[in-house]
Amino acid sequence: FIEVLDLSDNDIKGSIPKEIGQLSELTYLRLSYNAFTGTAECLEELTKLQLLHLNSNRITGMPNMTQLDKSEYNESTFVSDCGVPSAFDETPECENCTMCCNANDDCYPQEKTTVANFGYSEFAAVFFACFIVFCCLVALALYLLGKRKNRGNDLTMSAERRLEEDDNYALSRIGKESVYSYFVTDMVFGWLIAFATLGIQVGILVFFIKASEANLQEDTIDIQFTWKCPRDSDVCKDKADLTNAGWVIFSLLMIAFLAKDMINGCKLIYHSSKVRHTIGARIRYFIGGMGLCSITLFALYVSTVYNKAIATSNTAIIANSVIVLFIMEIDEYIFSAVDAINDKWTEHAADKEVSKMKKEIARQRAQIELADKEVSKMKDEIARQRAQIESQQGEINNQRKDLGMLREAVEKIQKSQAAAVTASASDSESAECEGDTGGQLMEQVDQSCTMPSTEEQDTQELKAAASSNTITQCTAHASAAETGSDADTGKEGTTNEMKDENALQKDEIVLEMGRPAQ
């Protein structure tokens, strides 16, 4: 009985002999690298086969080999020409093949995983539906738990302030420069933009899933046929350069770029379960967190599936990852575009704390302007007061000059008073002299009245002459006193009166002396 038959690489032409299908004990059959044509349905009777290679031929009809034992040769168990690009107008289908080769003798395993058999797109839809339900249940459980803990506890914070803080927290979690920030507002137009952006991202990522589907008979796939089934070997080998290091780099990239969004989305879902929120705020926060988590997980899923299907090297897996991560930034680019079109459309998604700070800055700026005006007024007032001070300083200088003049005048007055005192002393001496003279004159008058004798008259004449000399001396002294008194402008009125009285007395004496002479 024949168990092993290897006719590969012999350039055999024509159809496969039916006699081969009668070798029921065959476990190993290689017909690759020949020119067989037609179908291979005659091989379906070989139930004990463990290896069947039909690649690099012109066989259009593949046998249905459901009975193959794949435990021995794994991916190399059943190899045929069922890959693209194909040498045929229509790529042959082979449901039971473990390896499909194309016209370039490049091959790719067709054995599908459970997810691949179910369909990557279908699996993603079911998974995320379950994920949304799970998040709803978690948020509901957290809400009930929080309600039980806060029972009987009154909130002291005002509703307006609490709403502002909650919105600011939600905005910081979801991203201030992303269209997803519209989810924390009640702006209908913003919600439409956010959902449209989410749909665009999901739609683009779906293309990557479709391109990585393991349907090797479609020309739209991006799968790279990196396997080779050599002519001199019955084992197919993967020639790709992708190693475990590439997958480590891929993991680090995903963590670095997606972990933040995933964590913030979970925090926002948890934040939506707070008892203090209104129903509207709770729905907005939950949808925002749910959308952020969903698109992040979907991007991770797509990137993994796509790189698993087409990445052939470490650099290729990095490049593919960067493309998917760039798609995740579309929400920020759309936000920038909306802001460029009309910045008022993005004000509702702006940080409320920043808006509050802007208002506070505007208020403080108005206060500063008002203060500047007050300062200008104060400067004007200071300038006016400075002018007044300068004017008063001039007056003070003038008063100082006047005071100096008054001081000089006072000194002159003091000197005049001293001269007046001296003059008064001189006048008193003159008065004494005049008193003596007056007494002598009175004696002469008495003598003239008593009519003395001749001798007595001679004696009296001598006395009169002496008296006349005395009077002349007194008169000269009085004239000198008057001359000194007239030189002093500050002499008192009493001194002038004394001079007048002395003058009168002098005139009377002169008159009295003139009478006897007559």
Backbone hydrogen bonds, N-H to C=O, Kabsch-Sander energy under -0.5 kcal/mol:
donor,donor_aa,acceptor,acceptor_aa,energy
3,E,1,F,-0.5
5,L,28,Y,-2.8
7,L,5,L,-0.6
7,L,30,R,-3.1
9,D,32,S,-2.6
11,D,33,Y,-1.1
14,G,35,A,-1.0
16,I,37,T,-0.5
16,I,39,T,-0.5
20,I,17,P,-1.1
21,G,17,P,-0.5
21,G,18,K,-0.8
22,Q,19,E,-1.2
23,L,20,I,-1.5
24,S,22,Q,-1.9
26,L,23,L,-1.8
27,T,3,E,-3.3
28,Y,3,E,-2.0
29,L,51,L,-1.9
30,R,5,L,-2.4
31,L,29,L,-0.5
31,L,53,H,-2.9
33,Y,55,N,-1.8
34,N,56,S,-0.8
35,A,12,I,-3.2
37,T,14,G,-2.1
38,G,58,R,-0.6
40,A,61,G,-2.2
43,L,40,A,-1.6
44,E,41,E,-1.6
45,E,42,C,-0.7
46,L,43,L,-1.4
47,T,45,E,-1.6
49,L,46,L,-0.7
50,Q,27,T,-2.7
51,L,27,T,-1.0
52,L,77,T,-3.3
53,H,29,L,-2.0
54,L,52,L,-0.5
54,L,79,V,-3.4
58,R,36,F,-2.7
60,T,38,G,-2.6
61,G,38,G,-1.3
62,M,60,T,-0.6
62,M,93,E,-0.5
65,M,63,P,-1.1
66,T,64,N,-1.0
68,L,65,M,-1.0
69,D,49,L,-1.3
70,K,68,L,-0.8
74,N,70,K,-1.3
76,S,73,Y,-2.4
77,T,74,N,-1.7
79,V,52,L,-2.3
80,S,99,M,-1.9
82,C,80,S,-1.4
83,G,101,C,-2.3
97,C,94,C,-0.6
98,T,78,F,-1.9
99,M,78,F,-2.0
100,C,108,Y,-2.6
101,C,80,S,-2.5
102,N,106,D,-2.4
103,A,85,P,-3.2
105,D,102,N,-1.7
107,C,227,W,-2.8
108,Y,100,C,-2.0
110,Q,98,T,-1.8
111,E,98,T,-0.9
117,N,113,T,-2.7
118,F,114,T,-1.9
119,G,115,V,-2.2
123,F,119,G,-2.8
124,A,120,Y,-2.2
125,A,121,S,-2.2
126,V,122,E,-2.3
127,F,123,F,-2.8
128,F,124,A,-2.5
129,A,125,A,-1.7
130,C,126,V,-2.3
131,F,127,F,-2.2
132,I,128,F,-2.2
133,V,129,A,-2.1
134,F,130,C,-2.5
135,C,131,F,-2.4
136,C,132,I,-2.3
137,L,133,V,-2.3
138,V,134,F,-2.4
139,A,135,C,-2.8
140,L,136,C,-2.4
141,A,137,L,-2.5
142,L,138,V,-2.6
143,Y,139,A,-2.1
144,L,140,L,-2.4
145,L,141,A,-2.3
146,G,142,L,-2.6
147,K,143,Y,-2.5
148,R,144,L,-1.9
149,K,145,L,-2.0
150,N,146,G,-2.3
151,R,148,R,-0.8
153,N,150,N,-1.9
154,D,152,G,-0.6
156,T,154,D,-0.5
162,R,158,S,-2.5
163,L,159,A,-2.4
164,E,160,E,-2.2
165,E,161,R,-2.4
166,D,162,R,-2.5
167,D,163,L,-2.5
168,N,164,E,-2.5
169,Y,165,E,-2.3
170,A,166,D,-2.7
171,L,167,D,-2.6
172,S,168,N,-2.2
173,R,169,Y,-1.7
174,I,170,A,-2.4
175,G,171,L,-1.8
178,S,175,G,-0.8
179,V,331,D,-0.9
181,S,178,S,-2.0
182,Y,179,V,-1.8
183,F,180,Y,-1.7
184,V,181,S,-1.2
185,T,182,Y,-1.7
188,V,186,D,-0.7
191,W,187,M,-2.0
192,L,188,V,-2.2
193,I,189,F,-1.9
194,A,190,G,-2.5
195,F,191,W,-2.8
196,A,192,L,-2.3
197,T,193,I,-2.5
198,L,194,A,-2.3
199,G,195,F,-2.5
200,I,196,A,-2.2
201,Q,197,T,-2.4
202,V,198,L,-2.3
203,G,199,G,-2.7
204,I,200,I,-2.4
205,L,201,Q,-2.2
206,V,202,V,-2.0
207,F,203,G,-1.2
208,F,204,I,-1.0
209,I,205,L,-1.6
210,K,206,V,-2.7
211,A,207,F,-2.1
212,S,208,F,-0.9
212,S,209,I,-0.8
213,E,210,K,-1.0
215,N,213,E,-1.1
216,L,214,A,-1.0
218,E,215,N,-1.6
221,I,218,E,-0.9
222,D,211,A,-2.5
224,Q,309,A,-0.7
225,F,223,I,-0.6
226,T,224,Q,-1.4
227,W,107,C,-2.7
228,K,237,K,-2.8
233,S,230,P,-0.9
237,K,228,K,-2.8
239,K,226,T,-2.8
239,K,237,K,-0.6
241,D,312,T,-2.8
242,L,312,T,-0.7
247,W,243,T,-1.2
248,V,244,N,-2.0
249,I,245,A,-2.3
250,F,246,G,-2.3
251,S,247,W,-2.3
252,L,248,V,-2.3
253,L,249,I,-2.4
254,M,250,F,-2.3
255,I,251,S,-2.4
256,A,252,L,-2.7
257,F,253,L,-2.2
258,L,254,M,-2.3
259,A,254,M,-0.5
259,A,255,I,-1.5
262,M,258,L,-2.2
263,I,259,A,-2.7
264,N,260,K,-2.6
265,G,261,D,-2.4
266,C,262,M,-2.1
267,K,263,I,-2.4
268,L,264,N,-2.2
269,I,265,G,-2.0
270,Y,266,C,-2.4
271,H,267,K,-2.6
272,S,268,L,-1.6
273,S,270,Y,-1.2
274,K,271,H,-1.4
277,H,274,K,-1.0
282,R,278,T,-2.5
283,I,279,I,-2.3
284,R,280,G,-2.3
285,Y,281,A,-2.6
286,F,282,R,-2.2
287,I,283,I,-2.7
288,G,284,R,-2.3
289,G,285,Y,-2.6
290,M,286,F,-3.0
291,G,287,I,-2.8
292,L,288,G,-2.0
293,C,289,G,-2.4
294,S,290,M,-2.5
295,I,291,G,-2.3
296,T,292,L,-1.5
297,L,293,C,-2.6
298,F,294,S,-2.5
299,A,295,I,-1.9
300,L,296,T,-2.0
301,Y,297,L,-2.5
302,V,298,F,-2.8
303,S,299,A,-2.5
304,T,300,L,-2.0
305,V,301,Y,-2.5
306,Y,302,V,-2.9
307,N,303,S,-2.2
308,K,304,T,-2.1
309,A,305,V,-1.6
310,I,306,Y,-2.4
311,A,307,N,-1.5
317,I,313,S,-1.9
318,I,314,N,-1.4
319,A,315,T,-2.3
320,N,316,A,-2.6
321,S,317,I,-1.8
322,V,318,I,-2.3
323,I,319,A,-1.8
324,V,320,N,-1.8
325,L,321,S,-2.5
326,F,322,V,-2.2
327,I,323,I,-1.6
328,M,324,V,-1.2
329,E,326,F,-1.4
330,I,327,I,-1.5
332,E,329,E,-0.6
333,Y,329,E,-1.7
334,I,330,I,-2.7
335,F,331,D,-1.7
336,S,332,E,-2.1
337,A,333,Y,-2.1
338,V,334,I,-2.7
339,D,335,F,-2.4
340,A,336,S,-2.0
341,I,337,A,-2.1
342,N,338,V,-2.5
345,W,342,N,-1.5
346,T,343,D,-0.8
347,E,344,K,-0.8
348,H,344,K,-0.5
350,A,347,E,-1.1
355,S,351,D,-2.2
356,K,352,K,-2.6
357,M,353,E,-2.3
358,K,354,V,-2.7
359,K,355,S,-2.3
360,E,356,K,-2.4
361,I,357,M,-2.9
362,A,358,K,-2.6
363,R,359,K,-2.6
364,Q,360,E,-2.8
365,R,361,I,-2.6
366,A,362,A,-2.2
367,Q,363,R,-2.3
368,I,364,Q,-2.6
369,E,365,R,-2.5
370,L,366,A,-2.5
371,A,367,Q,-2.8
372,D,368,I,-2.7
373,K,369,E,-2.1
374,E,370,L,-2.3
375,V,371,A,-2.9
376,S,372,D,-2.6
377,K,373,K,-2.5
378,M,374,E,-2.8
379,K,375,V,-2.8
380,D,376,S,-2.5
381,E,377,K,-2.8
382,I,378,M,-3.0
383,A,379,K,-2.7
384,R,380,D,-2.6
385,Q,381,E,-3.1
386,R,382,I,-2.6
387,A,383,A,-2.2
388,Q,384,R,-2.5
389,I,385,Q,-2.8
390,E,386,R,-2.6
391,S,387,A,-2.7
392,Q,388,Q,-3.3
393,Q,389,I,-2.6
394,G,390,E,-2.1
395,E,391,S,-2.4
396,I,392,Q,-2.9
397,N,393,Q,-2.4
398,N,394,G,-2.6
399,Q,395,E,-3.2
400,R,396,I,-2.7
401,K,397,N,-2.3
402,D,398,N,-2.9
403,L,399,Q,-3.2
404,G,400,R,-2.4
405,M,401,K,-2.5
406,L,402,D,-3.0
407,R,403,L,-2.6
408,E,404,G,-2.3
409,A,405,M,-2.7
410,V,406,L,-3.1
411,E,407,R,-2.3
412,K,408,E,-2.4
413,I,409,A,-3.0
414,Q,410,V,-3.1
415,K,411,E,-2.5
416,S,412,K,-3.1
417,Q,413,I,-3.4
418,A,414,Q,-2.5
419,A,415,K,-2.6
420,A,416,S,-3.0
421,V,417,Q,-2.8
422,T,418,A,-2.2
423,A,419,A,-2.9
424,S,420,A,-2.9
425,A,421,V,-2.2
426,S,422,T,-2.0
427,D,423,A,-2.8
428,S,424,S,-2.1
429,E,425,A,-1.6
430,S,426,S,-2.4
431,A,427,D,-2.6
432,E,428,S,-1.8
433,C,429,E,-2.3
434,E,430,S,-2.8
435,G,431,A,-2.3
436,D,432,E,-2.4
437,T,433,C,-2.4
438,G,434,E,-2.8
439,G,435,G,-2.3
440,Q,436,D,-2.4
441,L,437,T,-2.7
442,M,438,G,-2.7
443,E,439,G,-2.4
444,Q,440,Q,-2.5
445,V,441,L,-2.5
446,D,442,M,-2.7
447,Q,443,E,-2.9
448,S,444,Q,-2.8
449,C,445,V,-1.9
450,T,446,D,-1.6
451,M,447,Q,-0.8
457,Q,453,S,-2.2
458,D,454,T,-2.1
459,T,455,E,-2.7
460,Q,456,E,-2.7
461,E,457,Q,-2.6
462,L,458,D,-2.3
463,K,459,T,-2.2
464,A,460,Q,-2.8
465,A,461,E,-2.7
466,A,462,L,-2.6
467,S,463,K,-2.9
468,S,464,A,-3.0
469,N,465,A,-2.3
470,T,466,A,-2.2
471,I,467,S,-2.6
472,T,468,S,-2.4
473,Q,469,N,-2.5
474,C,470,T,-2.3
475,T,471,I,-2.7
476,A,472,T,-2.5
477,H,473,Q,-2.5
478,A,474,C,-2.8
479,S,475,T,-2.6
480,A,476,A,-2.4
481,A,477,H,-2.0
482,E,478,A,-2.7
483,T,479,S,-2.6
484,G,480,A,-2.2
485,S,481,A,-2.3
486,D,482,E,-2.6
487,A,483,T,-1.4
488,D,484,G,-0.8
488,D,485,S,-0.7
489,T,487,A,-0.8
491,K,488,D,-1.1
495,T,492,E,-0.6
496,N,492,E,-1.1
497,E,493,G,-2.1
498,M,494,T,-2.2
499,K,495,T,-2.1
500,D,496,N,-2.6
501,E,497,E,-2.8
502,N,498,M,-2.8
503,A,499,K,-2.6
504,L,500,D,-2.6
505,Q,501,E,-2.9
506,K,502,N,-2.7
507,D,503,A,-2.7
508,E,504,L,-2.8
509,I,505,Q,-2.5
510,V,506,K,-2.7
511,L,507,D,-2.6
512,E,508,E,-2.9
513,M,509,I,-2.8
514,G,510,V,-1.6
515,R,511,L,-1.3
517,A,513,M,-0.8
518,Q,514,G,-0.9
518,Q,515,R,-1.1
